[in-house]
């Protein structure tokens, strides 16, 4: 068929073609709707939440590009509780993982829901810390809720579903796609009162979440680290540009809305957590010789002035008590008091 004949046919059949396209789009939309409703009927804790639903997170209503649908797997009541997001490096250090776990545990114990992206590293540690404290946690996914990614988090997906909620704006069977993960970050920041960054490098994906939180008018918190290490440069940049430097739980609590702050303080949360006197710490002389960055064994021996045999014995005891951890190249200290 030549071009002129084709043009004439299209000119005489525009209405018919338009109707066909509309019908085709309607059928496709109806099929997607049927798929969603079938998924929802599969289990009692499968819930589709839309902006007019009573379970739609209140703070999400305030962002410009709020999701029009959320597929939720778990306790949808978790979407309504005040929350803090914790994000950071996928390739986090032992110290960074411990910080994420500890802050999530403390925030959860204070009654806050912990939000993160179910990724490896800081995300996973934050979810686990919250679960260990008996708190509620929201896993905001860059896949459909029926996809477990990364695969190593299979048990974590099960636990979050039981003690919180898995949430995605993507259809349940959508597989991992690189472009969807930055897109979900606006939900992580948008659903929370503030976002805490731990071990974020420059150009880190978690900095996208921090930028979105700032644009959404939410608090941005960052934990500083060694200025010589590249793991913390993104956090340092945030602090330079106005993010709240965080050393302990009180640094976060005091930035929350007054009514919520008053409620949390009524739970006997101290304004600032006082450090114990070093004399009360186990093996305080040795412990003072182990840094928060990797400290070589010979450095620990030299700084402590203790014999190697006794250093190894005491380090083992400190490791069993959770004060230090053995890492490639030496030991790191995990907590201050």
N, C-alpha and C positions, 0 to 999 in steps of 0.2 A: 504494500500500500504506500503510495507516494505521500509526501508531506502535506500537499494541498488537500488531498482527499481526507487525510487524518484530521487536519484543522477543521474542515467543514463538518465532519462527523462530531467532533467535540463541541462545535458551536451549536449544533442542533440537539445535542444530548446533555447539556450541562446539568439540568435538573435531575435527570436520571442518574448521572454519574455521582452527583452530590448525595443523592439519597442512598446510593449503594455504599459510598464511603461512610456516611452516617450510620447506616445499618451495620457495617463491618465494625466500626468503632464501638457501637452499642453492644454487639455480641462479645467483643473482646473484654469490655468493661464488665459485662454480666458474668463472664467466665471468671474474671479476677475476684469479683464479689462472691461468687459461689465457692471459690477456693478458700477465701478468707473465712466464710461462715462455716465451712466444713472443718477447717482447722480449729475454730473456736469451740465447736461442738465435741471435739475429741477429748477434752479434759475440763474439769471444773475450774482449774486455775489458768485456762486459756481465755484471755479477755482482750477484746479490741476496744481501745479507748480513743475517742474522738474529742475535739475541743468542747463539745457541748455535754460531755460526760462528767458525772460528779467525781470521777477518779482522775480527770486530767490534771496534771501538776499545776498548781496555781501560778508559779513563777514562769512557766513556759508560755502562758498567755501573754506575758509582757514582751517577749522577744519578737523581732520583726518577721523572721522566717520560721515561725513555730510549725512543727510537724502537724499535718492534717489527720494523721492516724498513727497510733502506737499499738504494736502487737506486744502484749504483756504475758509473761509466763511466770506465775508465782503469786505472791501476795500483793495485789494492786493497791492495798491500803498504804503500802510503803511509799507510793508516789506522792502522798499527801503530807508526809512528815518533813520537818525542816532538815536540810541536808547540807553537807560539805563535800565537795569533790576533791579527790586526791589523784594527781597524775604525775608522770615523770618518765624516766628512761626505761626502755625495754631491756637494756643491757646494764642494769643497775649493779652497784657494788653491794657487798654484804652489809655495809653500814646503811646504804640507802634503803635496802629492803627492810632492814630492822627499823629504820625511822618511819617508813610507810606503815609497817605493821603496828608499831607502838602508837603513833598518832591516831591511826584508825581505831585502835582499841580504846584509847582514852576518849576520843570524840564519841564513839558508840556508847561507851559507858556513861557519858554525859547526856545521852538521849538523842544524839544526832544520827541521821541516816548517812551512810558513806556511799558516795557515787564515784564510779570509775568505769573504765572501758573494757575490763576483762582481758586486757593484753598481758603478755609476759612482763616480768619485772615489777616496777612500782605498782601498777594497777593490781596485779594478782596479790601482792603482799598486802595492799590496802584492804582488798576484799577479805582476805584471810584473817587479818587482824580484827576486822569488824565482826566477822563470824565467831571468832574465838571469844570475843567479849559479849556474845549473845545479842548483838545489835542487828539492825536492818541494813541491808546493802542493796544498791541498784546497779546492775550491770548493763550499761548502755552499749549496744552492739553495733558493729559496722557490717554485720551480716544479718540474715534472718534468724529468728529465735530457735529454729530447728537445726542450725549449723553450729557445731562446736569448733571454735577457732580461738587460740591454737589448740591442737588436739591434746596437748599435755594438761589442759585445764578441764578435762572431762569431769573429774570429781568436783571441781570448783563450780562448774555450771550446775551440777546437781545440788550442791550445798546452797548456792545463791537462790536457786528456785525455791528451796525449802525454807529459807530464812530471809527472804527478800524478794526481788523480782528481776527477771531478765526482760529487757525492753529494747525494741527496735522499731524504726519507722519503715523498714524494708519488709517485703512479703516473707513469710516464714521460711521458705526454702531458698532464699537468695544466698548464693555462695560468696566467699570472700572476693572482694574487688577493691583494688588499692584506692580508687577514688571515693569509695564510700566511708572510709575511716575518718578522714578529715571532716567529712560532712556531718558525721554523728557527733563531733566534738562540740557543736553549738548546743546540743541537747545536754551533754555532760555539764557544761558551764551554766546553761540556762535553767536547769532544774534545781541548781544549788544556790545557797546564799553566798558562797565564796568558793574559790578554787585554790588548793594548796599544791605547789610544785616542789618536787624533790628530785634532785639530780637531773636537771634539764640542760643539755648542751645547747649551744647556739645552733639555730636552724632545726632544733628538735621539734617533732610533731606536737609535743605537749605545749610548746609556746603558742601554737595556734589556739589551743584551749584557753590559755591565759589571755591572749588578745581578745578573744570572743567574750570572755568574762568581763574584761574591762569595758568593751563596747556595750555590753548588756547592763552596765552599771552595777556589777557585782564586785565583791571584794577579791583581791588577788593577794595570796600569801606565798612566800618563798623561803625555803631553808637554805642558808648559805653554806659554803664548804671551803675546802682548801683552795686558795687563790692560784696555786700552781697547777692544780688539776683541771683538766678540760671538762670534767663531768658537771661542774657547777656554773659554768660561764653564763648560761641562759638565766639561771636563778639570780646571779649577781646583776645582770643587765636589768632584770625586772625590778630588783630592789633599788637600783639607781634611778629607775623611772617611776618610783612611787609605790611599788608593791610593799606589803608589810613584811618586815623581817621576822621570822618565827624561830624562837628557841624552845618554847614550851607551849602547853595547851592554852594557858591564859592569854597568850599573844593572839590567839584566834578568837577565843570567847569574847574578849573585850571589844572586838570589832563588829560583833553581831548586833542585830536590832535590839534596842533597850529592853523590850518586853521579854524576848527570848533570853537575853543575857541575864536578866533578873531571875528568870526561871532556872537557868543553869546554875547560877550562883546559889540559889536556894538548895541545890543538891550538894552543897558544901565543897564546891570547887574553889580552891584558893586563888586569889588574884595572880600570884606568881608562885610557882612551885619551888620551895626552898631546897637547896642542895644539902645533903647530909654532910656533916663534918667528916673530913677525909679520914679521921682516926676511926670512924665507925665502919669504914669500907673494908671488905676482906682483902688481906694482903695489900694494904694501901700503898706501900712503898713500891711494890712490883706493878700494881695497877697504874700508878702515876707514870710508869715508864712505857706504857703501851698507848700509842696514839690512836686517833680516830681514822687515820690513814694507815696503810700497811707499815708495820714496824718490824724490821728484821730482828731475828732472835739475838744476834750478837749485840745489837743496839739495846735491847731490853736488858741483857746481862750487864752491859757497861753502865747504863744509866741507873740501874737499880742497885748495883754494887753487891748483888747476891750471886752465889755460886751457880754454875750452870745446872747442876743436878737439882738444886732447890727451885730454881726458876722453872724448870720443866715440870716439876711436881706441882708448884703453885699455879702455873698456867693451866694445867689440866683441871685443877679444882675450879679455877675461875671460868674455864670453858664450860664445865658441867653446870655451873651456876648461872650461865648466860651473860657473864660480864665481858668476856672476850671471845673471839672466834679465830680459829686457825685458817689462814688463807694462803694462797701461793705467795711465797716470799716472806712470810712471817705471821704476825698476829694483828688484829684490829680490836679496838675497844668498842663495845656496843652500847654502853649506857654510862651516864654520869653518876647517878646515885640510885 
